[in-house]
Every structure is written in structure tokens, then in C-alpha cells.
Amino acid sequence: MIAIDGGQHVEQLAYDARREAAMKQAGFQTLRFWNHEVLNETDAVMEKIRQVAEALTPTLSRKREREELPNTRS
């Protein structure tokens, strides 16, 4: 799950922690970014999301790489 938080989340830390714990128990990882990060550091945020996604799906990433390589067998 990707969460983008504004200033109001400072007041909702307990709620966010409970929701994140429930998501983790269901097998989901939470990536949390502040609004200003998304707006001002978009490339860095996207890179972090890509890194985490690839780490979580290494088999799929390798399969995709194999599919993208030209077939060199004759």
C-alpha cells in the first residue's frame, strides 16, 4: 500500500499505525510519503516505489527481463 500523507496525519498517528498493522497482518507492506515529498521529490519517490516493487517481486522481474531479451536461439 502506498500512503501519501498531509499535515493532518500528524494528528492521526495512532489510527495510521493501527491501519498499517492490519495491512501488514494481511501481507501488505506500507510505503508512506509526505505530500511535499510527492510534489517536490517525485523522481525520488517513484524510484523508491520501483525499488520496493522489484524487491518484492524478483521472480517476476527476472521473468520480464527474459521476455524482453531478443530470442537468440536458432
MMTF fields as JSON, N, C-alpha, C and O atoms, coordinates in Angstrom:
{
  "mmtfVersion": "1.0.0",
  "mmtfProducer": "UNKNOWN",
  "numBonds": 295,
  "numAtoms": 296,
  "numGroups": 74,
  "numChains": 1,
  "numModels": 1,
  "chainsPerModel": [1],
  "groupsPerChain": [74],
  "chainIdList": ["A"],
  "bondAtomList": [4, 2, 8, 6, 12, 10, 16, 14, 20, 18, 24, 22, 28, 26, 32, 30, 36, 34, 40, 38, 44, 42, 48, 46, 52, 50, 56, 54, 60, 58, 64, 62, 68, 66, 72, 70, 76, 74, 80, 78, 84, 82, 88, 86, 92, 90, 96, 94, 100, 98, 104, 102, 108, 106, 112, 110, 116, 114, 120, 118, 124, 122, 128, 126, 132, 130, 136, 134, 140, 138, 144, 142, 148, 146, 152, 150, 156, 154, 160, 158, 164, 162, 168, 166, 172, 170, 176, 174, 180, 178, 184, 182, 188, 186, 192, 190, 196, 194, 200, 198, 204, 202, 208, 206, 212, 210, 216, 214, 220, 218, 224, 222, 228, 226, 232, 230, 236, 234, 240, 238, 244, 242, 248, 246, 252, 250, 256, 254, 260, 258, 264, 262, 268, 266, 272, 270, 276, 274, 280, 278, 284, 282, 288, 286, 292, 290],
  "bondOrderList": [1, 1, 1, 1, 1, 1, 1, 1, 1, 1, 1, 1, 1, 1, 1, 1, 1, 1, 1, 1, 1, 1, 1, 1, 1, 1, 1, 1, 1, 1, 1, 1, 1, 1, 1, 1, 1, 1, 1, 1, 1, 1, 1, 1, 1, 1, 1, 1, 1, 1, 1, 1, 1, 1, 1, 1, 1, 1, 1, 1, 1, 1, 1, 1, 1, 1, 1, 1, 1, 1, 1, 1, 1],
  "groupList": [{"groupName": "MET", "atomNameList": ["N", "CA", "C", "O"], "elementList": ["N", "C", "C", "O"], "formalChargeList": [0, 0, 0, 0], "bondAtomList": [1, 0, 2, 1, 3, 2], "bondOrderList": [1, 1, 2], "singleLetterCode": "M", "chemCompType": "L-PEPTIDE LINKING"}, {"groupName": "ILE", "atomNameList": ["N", "CA", "C", "O"], "elementList": ["N", "C", "C", "O"], "formalChargeList": [0, 0, 0, 0], "bondAtomList": [1, 0, 2, 1, 3, 2], "bondOrderList": [1, 1, 2], "singleLetterCode": "I", "chemCompType": "L-PEPTIDE LINKING"}, {"groupName": "ALA", "atomNameList": ["N", "CA", "C", "O"], "elementList": ["N", "C", "C", "O"], "formalChargeList": [0, 0, 0, 0], "bondAtomList": [1, 0, 2, 1, 3, 2], "bondOrderList": [1, 1, 2], "singleLetterCode": "A", "chemCompType": "L-PEPTIDE LINKING"}, {"groupName": "ASP", "atomNameList": ["N", "CA", "C", "O"], "elementList": ["N", "C", "C", "O"], "formalChargeList": [0, 0, 0, 0], "bondAtomList": [1, 0, 2, 1, 3, 2], "bondOrderList": [1, 1, 2], "singleLetterCode": "D", "chemCompType": "L-PEPTIDE LINKING"}, {"groupName": "GLY", "atomNameList": ["N", "CA", "C", "O"], "elementList": ["N", "C", "C", "O"], "formalChargeList": [0, 0, 0, 0], "bondAtomList": [1, 0, 2, 1, 3, 2], "bondOrderList": [1, 1, 2], "singleLetterCode": "G", "chemCompType": "PEPTIDE LINKING"}, {"groupName": "GLN", "atomNameList": ["N", "CA", "C", "O"], "elementList": ["N", "C", "C", "O"], "formalChargeList": [0, 0, 0, 0], "bondAtomList": [1, 0, 2, 1, 3, 2], "bondOrderList": [1, 1, 2], "singleLetterCode": "Q", "chemCompType": "L-PEPTIDE LINKING"}, {"groupName": "HIS", "atomNameList": ["N", "CA", "C", "O"], "elementList": ["N", "C", "C", "O"], "formalChargeList": [0, 0, 0, 0], "bondAtomList": [1, 0, 2, 1, 3, 2], "bondOrderList": [1, 1, 2], "singleLetterCode": "H", "chemCompType": "L-PEPTIDE LINKING"}, {"groupName": "VAL", "atomNameList": ["N", "CA", "C", "O"], "elementList": ["N", "C", "C", "O"], "formalChargeList": [0, 0, 0, 0], "bondAtomList": [1, 0, 2, 1, 3, 2], "bondOrderList": [1, 1, 2], "singleLetterCode": "V", "chemCompType": "L-PEPTIDE LINKING"}, {"groupName": "GLU", "atomNameList": ["N", "CA", "C", "O"], "elementList": ["N", "C", "C", "O"], "formalChargeList": [0, 0, 0, 0], "bondAtomList": [1, 0, 2, 1, 3, 2], "bondOrderList": [1, 1, 2], "singleLetterCode": "E", "chemCompType": "L-PEPTIDE LINKING"}, {"groupName": "LEU", "atomNameList": ["N", "CA", "C", "O"], "elementList": ["N", "C", "C", "O"], "formalChargeList": [0, 0, 0, 0], "bondAtomList": [1, 0, 2, 1, 3, 2], "bondOrderList": [1, 1, 2], "singleLetterCode": "L", "chemCompType": "L-PEPTIDE LINKING"}, {"groupName": "TYR", "atomNameList": ["N", "CA", "C", "O"], "elementList": ["N", "C", "C", "O"], "formalChargeList": [0, 0, 0, 0], "bondAtomList": [1, 0, 2, 1, 3, 2], "bondOrderList": [1, 1, 2], "singleLetterCode": "Y", "chemCompType": "L-PEPTIDE LINKING"}, {"groupName": "ARG", "atomNameList": ["N", "CA", "C", "O"], "elementList": ["N", "C", "C", "O"], "formalChargeList": [0, 0, 0, 0], "bondAtomList": [1, 0, 2, 1, 3, 2], "bondOrderList": [1, 1, 2], "singleLetterCode": "R", "chemCompType": "L-PEPTIDE LINKING"}, {"groupName": "LYS", "atomNameList": ["N", "CA", "C", "O"], "elementList": ["N", "C", "C", "O"], "formalChargeList": [0, 0, 0, 0], "bondAtomList": [1, 0, 2, 1, 3, 2], "bondOrderList": [1, 1, 2], "singleLetterCode": "K", "chemCompType": "L-PEPTIDE LINKING"}, {"groupName": "PHE", "atomNameList": ["N", "CA", "C", "O"], "elementList": ["N", "C", "C", "O"], "formalChargeList": [0, 0, 0, 0], "bondAtomList": [1, 0, 2, 1, 3, 2], "bondOrderList": [1, 1, 2], "singleLetterCode": "F", "chemCompType": "L-PEPTIDE LINKING"}, {"groupName": "THR", "atomNameList": ["N", "CA", "C", "O"], "elementList": ["N", "C", "C", "O"], "formalChargeList": [0, 0, 0, 0], "bondAtomList": [1, 0, 2, 1, 3, 2], "bondOrderList": [1, 1, 2], "singleLetterCode": "T", "chemCompType": "L-PEPTIDE LINKING"}, {"groupName": "TRP", "atomNameList": ["N", "CA", "C", "O"], "elementList": ["N", "C", "C", "O"], "formalChargeList": [0, 0, 0, 0], "bondAtomList": [1, 0, 2, 1, 3, 2], "bondOrderList": [1, 1, 2], "singleLetterCode": "W", "chemCompType": "L-PEPTIDE LINKING"}, {"groupName": "ASN", "atomNameList": ["N", "CA", "C", "O"], "elementList": ["N", "C", "C", "O"], "formalChargeList": [0, 0, 0, 0], "bondAtomList": [1, 0, 2, 1, 3, 2], "bondOrderList": [1, 1, 2], "singleLetterCode": "N", "chemCompType": "L-PEPTIDE LINKING"}, {"groupName": "PRO", "atomNameList": ["N", "CA", "C", "O"], "elementList": ["N", "C", "C", "O"], "formalChargeList": [0, 0, 0, 0], "bondAtomList": [1, 0, 2, 1, 3, 2], "bondOrderList": [1, 1, 2], "singleLetterCode": "P", "chemCompType": "L-PEPTIDE LINKING"}, {"groupName": "SER", "atomNameList": ["N", "CA", "C", "O"], "elementList": ["N", "C", "C", "O"], "formalChargeList": [0, 0, 0, 0], "bondAtomList": [1, 0, 2, 1, 3, 2], "bondOrderList": [1, 1, 2], "singleLetterCode": "S", "chemCompType": "L-PEPTIDE LINKING"}],
  "groupTypeList": [0, 1, 2, 1, 3, 4, 4, 5, 6, 7, 8, 5, 9, 2, 10, 3, 2, 11, 11, 8, 2, 2, 0, 12, 5, 2, 4, 13, 5, 14, 9, 11, 13, 15, 16, 6, 8, 7, 9, 16, 8, 14, 3, 2, 7, 0, 8, 12, 1, 11, 5, 7, 2, 8, 2, 9, 14, 17, 14, 9, 18, 11, 12, 11, 8, 11, 8, 8, 9, 17, 16, 14, 11, 18],
  "groupIdList": [1, 2, 3, 4, 5, 6, 7, 8, 9, 10, 11, 12, 13, 14, 15, 16, 17, 18, 19, 20, 21, 22, 23, 24, 25, 26, 27, 28, 29, 30, 31, 32, 33, 34, 35, 36, 37, 38, 39, 40, 41, 42, 43, 44, 45, 46, 47, 48, 49, 50, 51, 52, 53, 54, 55, 56, 57, 58, 59, 60, 61, 62, 63, 64, 65, 66, 67, 68, 69, 70, 71, 72, 73, 74],
  "secStructList": [7, 3, 3, 3, 3, 7, 4, 4, 4, 4, 4, 4, 2, 2, 2, 2, 2, 2, 2, 2, 2, 2, 2, 2, 2, 6, 6, 7, 7, 7, 3, 3, 3, 3, 2, 2, 2, 2, 2, 2, 7, 2, 2, 2, 2, 2, 2, 2, 2, 2, 2, 2, 2, 2, 2, 2, 7, 2, 2, 2, 2, 2, 2, 2, 2, 2, 2, 2, 1, 7, 7, 7, 7, 7],
  "xCoordList": [0.848, 0.0, 0.898, 1.912, 0.531, 1.246, 0.346, -0.8, 0.886, 0.131, 0.816, 2.029, 0.03, 0.529, -0.156, -1.373, 0.652, 0.115, 0.308, 1.356, -0.714, -0.632, -0.45, -0.294, -0.471, -0.254, -1.249, -0.921, -2.466, -3.48, -3.076, -3.602, -2.157, -1.771, -0.924, -0.771, -0.375, 0.343, -0.621, -0.232, -1.867, -2.896, -3.518, -4.256, -3.229, -3.844, -2.82, -3.028, -1.739, -0.677, -1.156, -0.774, -1.98, -2.469, -3.344, -3.218, -4.229, -5.088, -4.242, -4.466, -3.269, -2.407, -1.63, -1.474, -1.148, -0.39, -1.27, -0.819, -2.521, -3.438, -3.741, -3.747, -3.99, -4.297, -3.097, -3.249, -1.905, -0.692, -0.454, -0.05, -0.7, -0.541, -1.524, -1.166, -2.755, -3.753, -3.357, -3.514, -2.847, -2.407, -1.22, -1.145, -0.289, 0.864, 0.425, 0.949, -0.531, -1.044, -1.685, -1.67, -2.239, -2.859, -1.824, -2.171, -0.554, 0.503, 0.926, 1.646, 0.489, 0.832, 1.897, 1.943, 2.744, 3.738, 3.248, 2.648, 3.501, 3.088, 4.301, 5.285, 4.216, 5.192, 4.502, 3.432, 5.107, 4.464, 5.318, 6.518, 4.678, 5.346, 4.519, 3.298, 5.197, 4.508, 4.145, 4.808, 3.098, 2.665, 3.824, 4.012, 4.604, 5.69, 6.737, 7.37, 6.936, 7.873, 7.357, 8.104, 6.088, 5.495, 5.516, 5.793, 5.228, 5.164, 6.537, 6.726, 7.49, 8.79, 9.916, 10.942, 9.734, 10.782, 10.181, 10.43, 9.396, 8.629, 9.526, 9.198, 10.642, 11.529, 12.065, 12.147, 12.428, 12.944, 11.855, 12.123, 10.649, 9.525, 9.247, 9.064, 9.217, 8.966, 10.079, 9.809, 11.309, 12.424, 12.298, 12.551, 11.914, 11.729, 10.625, 10.777, 9.528, 8.435, 8.921, 8.612, 9.68, 10.207, 11.125, 11.022, 12.019, 12.953, 12.22, 12.545, 11.241, 10.487, 9.698, 9.659, 9.077, 8.3, 9.194, 8.808, 10.369, 11.281, 11.782, 11.937, 12.036, 12.496, 11.409, 11.71, 10.165, 9.061, 8.718, 8.101, 9.11, 8.747, 9.966, 9.953, 11.027, 12.233, 11.995, 12.565, 11.184, 10.928, 10.212, 10.572, 9.213, 8.501, 9.41, 9.321, 10.282, 11.196, 12.148, 12.388, 12.698, 13.61, 12.867, 13.407, 11.631, 10.84, 10.596, 10.712, 10.265, 10.017, 11.29, 11.231, 12.442, 13.707, 13.978, 14.42, 13.714, 13.931, 13.016, 13.428, 11.784, 10.832, 11.22, 10.909, 11.901, 12.268, 13.53, 13.772, 14.35, 15.566, 15.209, 14.301, 15.911, 15.622, 15.983, 16.948, 15.231, 15.471, 16.678, 16.643, 17.756, 18.976, 19.153, 20.149, 18.206, 18.301, 17.913, 17.015, 18.604, 18.274, 17.637, 17.289],
  "yCoordList": [-1.158, 0.0, 1.227, 1.263, 2.207, 3.476, 4.517, 4.712, 5.179, 6.213, 7.553, 7.684, 8.53, 9.887, 10.737, 10.919, 11.248, 11.915, 13.423, 13.921, 14.125, 15.565, 15.86, 14.945, 17.117, 17.546, 16.977, 16.826, 16.654, 16.118, 14.773, 14.373, 14.077, 12.755, 12.824, 11.821, 13.981, 14.148, 13.911, 13.389, 14.291, 14.116, 12.724, 12.361, 11.941, 10.618, 9.489, 8.43, 9.688, 8.697, 7.351, 6.309, 7.353, 6.096, 5.354, 4.14, 6.078, 5.458, 4.876, 3.744, 5.647, 5.177, 3.928, 2.996, 3.911, 2.758, 1.51, 0.423, 1.654, 0.502, 0.008, -1.197, 0.931, 0.552, -0.128, -1.129, 0.411, -0.179, -1.58, -2.486, -1.758, -3.08, -4.086, -5.239, -3.65, -4.542, -4.918, -6.068, -3.955, -4.244, -5.205, -6.105, -5.015, -5.904, -7.324, -8.291, -7.44, -8.756, -9.449, -10.676, -8.667, -9.217, -9.467, -9.917, -9.174, -9.451, -8.274, -8.453, -7.08, -5.895, -5.071, -5.006, -4.45, -3.519, -2.103, -1.846, -1.202, 0.184, 1.055, 1.035, 1.808, 2.851, 4.173, 4.453, 4.971, 6.214, 7.4, 7.456, 8.332, 9.546, 10.749, 10.665, 11.86, 13.109, 13.793, 13.597, 14.589, 15.327, 16.076, 16.017, 16.783, 17.6, 16.741, 17.198, 15.502, 14.606, 14.252, 14.286, 13.919, 13.543, 14.725, 14.554, 15.9, 17.081, 17.627, 18.1, 17.568, 18.202, 17.24, 17.648, 15.976, 14.973, 13.764, 12.619, 14.033, 12.986, 11.868, 10.692, 12.215, 11.185, 10.262, 9.05, 10.828, 10.014, 9.108, 7.955, 9.61, 8.806, 7.654, 6.512, 7.959, 6.914, 5.865, 4.676, 6.294, 5.356, 4.445, 3.245, 4.992, 4.174, 3.134, 1.975, 3.544, 2.615, 1.508, 0.336, 1.873, 0.887, -0.104, -1.31, 0.39, -0.473, -1.471, -2.658, -0.979, -1.866, -2.891, -4.067, -2.462, -3.376, -4.459, -5.627, -4.1, -5.098, -6.048, -7.241, -5.543, -6.405, -7.393, -8.512, -6.988, -7.858, -8.87, -9.895, -8.596, -9.477, -9.838, -9.627, -10.382, -10.678, -11.702, -11.579, -12.691, -13.711, -13.101, -13.374, -12.287, -11.645, -10.696, -10.602, -9.991, -9.067, -9.816, -9.384, -10.943, -11.731, -12.316, -12.351, -12.778, -13.323, -12.244, -12.504, -11.051, -9.946, -9.609, -9.343, -9.617, -9.345, -10.388, -10.05, -11.658, -12.72, -12.528, -12.74, -12.131, -11.938, -10.754, -10.737, -9.76, -8.575, -8.787, -8.056, -9.79, -10.058, -10.706, -11.535, -10.339, -10.981, -12.451, -12.832, -13.256, -14.686, -14.955, -14.704, -15.473, -15.702, -17.161, -17.522, -17.994, -19.426, -19.627, -18.965, -20.552, -20.861, -22.208, -22.641],
  "zCoordList": [0.0, 0.0, 0.0, 0.697, -0.765, -0.773, -0.123, -0.529, 0.892, 1.593, 1.369, 1.537, 0.994, 0.825, 1.887, 1.874, 2.799, 3.976, 3.924, 3.514, 4.343, 4.539, 6.013, 6.822, 6.358, 7.73, 8.725, 9.902, 8.278, 9.188, 9.779, 10.817, 9.139, 9.636, 10.892, 11.588, 11.192, 12.45, 13.605, 14.65, 13.413, 14.438, 14.411, 15.327, 13.373, 13.211, 13.297, 12.704, 14.009, 14.055, 14.592, 14.059, 15.628, 16.199, 15.196, 15.037, 14.522, 13.502, 12.379, 11.951, 11.901, 10.82, 11.241, 10.452, 12.475, 12.972, 13.02, 12.658, 13.464, 13.5, 12.091, 11.839, 11.181, 9.802, 9.158, 8.458, 9.392, 8.83, 9.402, 8.673, 10.695, 11.32, 10.722, 10.477, 10.491, 9.891, 8.471, 8.062, 7.723, 6.353, 6.36, 5.524, 7.305, 7.404, 7.736, 7.183, 8.634, 9.009, 7.805, 7.708, 6.902, 5.687, 4.585, 3.493, 4.877, 3.918, 3.053, 2.07, 3.408, 2.621, 3.327, 4.555, 2.536, 3.059, 2.775, 1.731, 3.689, 3.501, 3.218, 3.958, 2.152, 1.86, 2.146, 1.606, 2.98, 3.386, 2.949, 3.216, 2.279, 1.821, 2.269, 2.396, 2.503, 2.798, 1.487, 0.469, 1.521, 0.326, -0.322, -1.537, 0.504, -0.066, -0.758, -1.71, -0.302, -0.983, -2.377, -3.354, -2.452, -3.726, -4.695, -5.882, -4.193, -5.054, -5.432, -6.552, -4.514, -4.742, -5.075, -5.618, -4.757, -4.991, -5.699, -5.322, -6.716, -7.399, -7.922, -7.765, -8.536, -9.09, -8.0, -8.196, -6.861, -5.755, -5.193, -4.855, -5.093, -4.601, -5.57, -5.149, -6.856, -7.852, -7.847, -8.013, -7.662, -7.607, -6.391, -6.492, -5.257, -4.049, -4.269, -3.883, -4.881, -5.17, -6.103, -5.888, -7.136, -8.079, -7.364, -7.586, -6.512, -5.796, -4.905, -4.882, -4.183, -3.283, -4.091, -3.728, -5.17, -6.004, -6.587, -6.607, -7.059, -7.615, -6.541, -6.798, -5.347, -4.258, -3.844, -3.428, -3.955, -3.565, -4.645, -4.357, -5.885, -6.991, -7.837, -9.049, -7.216, -8.003, -9.097, -10.181, -8.85, -9.868, -11.059, -12.204, -10.808, -11.906, -12.666, -13.89, -11.959, -12.619, -13.538, -14.665, -13.065, -13.913, -15.103, -16.209, -14.896, -15.995, -17.043, -18.24, -16.607, -17.53, -18.306, -19.506, -17.624, -18.304, -19.382, -20.481, -19.068, -20.067, -21.26, -22.401, -21.009, -22.101, -22.978, -24.169, -22.397, -23.159, -23.975, -24.935, -23.605, -24.36, -25.688, -25.749, -26.748, -28.049, -27.987, -27.325, -28.657, -28.693, -29.584, -30.789, -28.97, -29.728, -30.11, -30.736, -29.744, -30.104, -31.554, -32.074, -32.195, -33.592, -33.699, -34.798]
}
